[in-house]
Amino acid sequence: MIPILINLIPFVLLLGSLALLCIVVFYLVLRFKKLDLAHRERMTALEQGAPLPNGGAAPVVSGHRVYLLRGMIWLFTGLALTAFLFGLVSAIESGPGPEHDLEMKLFRQKSLKGMGATEEQIRAVEAENQRNPRRHGPPTILALIGLIPAGVGLAYLIFYAMEERRLRAGVA
């Protein structure tokens, strides 16, 4: 029962990552549509000679609060990437199981016999494989790549906190 649950972890992480990706893409599409609509409104006003909406000022996305949003996006993207890669690497490392190992051993023996190897040479190859098992798949440390965007997010959040503190000290 537990091996089945362990094998489901990468799929759950993959589905969660895909859901997060869909949410981000949906947000970006909505944001693009909003900016495009504002642009069209401004261009129509210019063509008709009407006063510009918002007093002629272009929509500004600035202020220190934008760093909070950017920090959270980068941080959670990095954490999700790290979790996904750890799940993927652990699923690959766990492998298909001992029955697959036996099948591969028999396949290697049959292949070596087909190439003309003696029984003694086949035993020597198997002994070497048992002494030095080869790992297939990515190393676990690869999952730490997700810490890079998480670090960028933390930097944004630290900057936001410092800017918030500076503004409150200046207002008070």
N, C-alpha and C positions, 0 to 999 in steps of 0.2 A: 504494500500500500504506500509506504513512504517513498520508494523509488519512483512511483508514478507521480506523486506530488512534486518531487524534486525535478522530474522531467517537465512538469507543467510550468515551473517558474520562468524559464526563458520566454515561453509563449505569453504568459501574463505580462511580463515586462515589455515584450514587443507590442502587445495590444495597448498597454498604457502609453508607451512612447508614440504609437500611431495616433492615439486619441489626443495626446498633447500636441502633436504636430498638426492635426486637423484643427484644433482650437486656435493655434497660432496663425495658421494660414487663413482661417475664417476672419480672425481679428485684422490681419493685414489687408485682406480684401475689403473689409468694411472701412478701414481707415483710408485706403486708396480711393474708394468711391466717395467718401466724405470730402477729401481734398479735391478730387476731380469736380465735384458738384460746386464747391466754393470757387474753384477756378473758372468754371463756366459762368457762374453768377457774376463774377467780377468782369469777365470778358463781355458778357451781354450788357452790363451796365456801362462799360466803356464805349461799346458800339452805339448805344442809344443816347449817350451823353447824359445819363442819369448819374446822380451821386453814387459813389462807390459804397458798398456795404462795409460796415465796421469803420466808417470814416476814412476809407482808403488804405487802411493798414492791412497788410497781409496777415493771414492767420499765423500766429507765432506759437510754436511748441518749445517753450523754454521755461526757465525758472528752475529752482532747485528740486522741485518735486519730480521732475522727469528723471532725475538720477535714482530716485527710489524705485520707479518702474523699471528702468534699465537694470538696476542692480538685482531686483527680484527675478527678472527674466533670465539674466545670465546665470545667477546662482542656481535657480531651480533647473535650468537646462543642463548645467554642469552636473548637478546631483543626479538627475534622471539619466544622463549619459553614463555616469560612473556606475550606477546601479544596474543599468542594462548591460554594460560590458562585463561587470562582475558575474551577472547571471549567465551570460552567454559563455564566458570562459569556464565557469564551473560546470555548465552542462556539457561542454566539449570535453573537459577533463574527466568527468565521471564516465564517459564512454558508454557504449552499448551493453557491456556486461561480459561475464566469463564465457558464455556460449559463443559469442562473437570471437573472443580470443582463441578458443579451440578451433573454430572454423578457419581463422586466419593461419593458425599453426599448421593445420592439415593442408591448406592450400599452398603454403610455402614449401612444405615437405614434398608435395606432389610436383610442384614446379621445379624444385631442385632435382628430383628424380628424373624428370623429363629432360633436364639439361645434362644428365649423366653423372650426377654426384653420387658418391658412395654413401652407405649408411653412416659411416664414421664421420664423413664431412657434414652430413645433415645434422648429426648429434652435436658436432662442434658449433655449427651455426646457431642451433637452438640454445646451447649453453651460453653462447655469447649474447644472444638476445635476452636471456634471463638475467645475466649479470649487468648488462647495460640496456635497460628498456628505453626505447625512444618515446619521447612525448610528441604527440601530434596535436597541432593546434596552437593558438596564440598563448603567450605567457600571461600569467595573472597580472603582472605589473602593467600590461597594456590597458587595463581597465582604469588606471589612474589618469589617463588622458582627459577624462571628464573633469578632473580637478582644475584644469586650465580655465575653462569658462566659469567654473565656480569661483576661482580666484578673481577673475575680472568682475564678477557680480559682487563679491565681497568688497572690492575696491570702490565700486560705485556706491554701495551701501555705507561704507565708512565716510566717503566724501559727502554723501547726503546728510549723515548724522552731524558731521562737522559744520556743514553749511547751515543746517537747522539751528545748531547751537549758536553759531555766529550771528544769525539773523535775530534770534531771541534775545541775545545779549545786546544787540544794537537797538532793538525796539524797546526793551525795558528801561 
